[in-house]
Amino acid sequence: MKSGRKTRHLASFLAFYEGTPVGSVSVQLHLLPYPQVLKASISKPGYVWSVWVEQEFRGLGVATKLMSKAAAYLKSRGCTGIVLHSSKAGEALYRSLGFEPAHEMRMTFGTDDLNAANISSERGT
């Protein structure tokens, strides 16, 4: 945790109602899956994860306030933008805050996936 806070600016923010936590969000510098070739002043994305609000507190602005804190924190750490992966339920909130959808594709490997995709290690592909 200490290392993450130092090297990745890891932080979490909590929302409370009458002493009880009702929401949270966590942030860090985004771990890119490829080498960073641009200067941090041009591209230094932050990453938001684990946005959560108790069911009975949803729609009351809790997530908006948490996201505002998260964005301000990342900006104060020199981030030039924010990346997050949204659930369907969160899309409207994030769009209202200025986020735009980005295209991502995934593949999950199973035991028959390689055969089904006609990929053969014997052919060298």
N, C-alpha and C positions, 0 to 999 in steps of 0.2 A: 504494500500500500504506500509506504513512504517513498519508495523508488518511483512508483507510478505518479505520485503527486509531484515529484521533482522533475522527472524527465518528460512526462506526458501531460503535465498540468491537470491531472485527474482531480475532479471535484464533484461533489453531490450537493444538491439543494433540496431541502424539505419544506413542505407546507404543513402547518399545524392548525388545528381548530380545537380550542379549549384544552390544549396540552396533548392532543392526540394527533399523530401524523396522519394526514389525509392525502398527501401527494409527494412525489419526488421526481427528480431528474438527475442524471449523471452526465458528465461531459469529460472530454479529453482531447488532446491533439489527435487528429485522424492518422491512423496507421495506414499509410498507402501501400497497396499490394505491388507496387513497382517503385523503382528508384526515383527519388525526388530530384528533378533536374532544374526546376525553376527556383529562383531566389524566394525565400520565405516572404519577402515583402510583396511578391507577385502572387504566390500560391502557398498558403499555409492554412489548410482547412481544419476546422474543429469538428468533433464528432459528438452528437447527442445520442444517448441511449438510455433505456430503462425509464421512459416517461410513464408515470403511473399516477392515477388519481382514483380514490375510493369512489365506487359507483354513485353513492348518494351526493357526492360533491362535484360530479361531472356537469358541465354546462354552466358553472358558476364563475368561470374565469380563473380557476386554480391553475390549470395547465398553461394558460396564457401568461400568468404571472411567473410561473416556474420557467417557462421558455424565455421570458424576458430576462430573468436573472442569468440563465444559462448563456444566452447570446451576449449579454454584457460582459460576463466573465471571459468568454472565449475571445471577444474583441479586445479586452484589456490585456490578453496574452499574445496579441499580435495576429490573431487568426483573420484571414481574409474572407471567410465564408464558413458555412456549416453544412455538414453532411449528416443525414439521418435516414434510417429505414423505418417507414411508417406502416402501421397496420391500416387496414381499410377504415377502421373506426377513427383513426387519427388524421386521415387525409384532409378533411375539411378544416380542422384546426390549423394544420401546418400551411395549407394554402392561404388561409386568412392572415397568417403571419408573414407571407411573402415567399414561402418555399415553392419551388417548381418541381414537378415530377421529372425524374431522370430514368433512363432506361437501363435496367440491369437484367441479365439473364443468368440462370443457374442450372447446374446439372448435379444430380445426386447419384453417386455410383452405387449400383447394386450388383449382385452376382451375375446377372444375365445382360447387363447394359452393354458391355463391349460386344457381345455376339449380336445383340439386337441392332446395334449401330453399324454392323458389318466392319468392325475394326478388328484387325487380326495382327497380333504381334509377330506371327510367322511371316507376314508379308513385309514386315519392317515399317508399318505405319502406325 
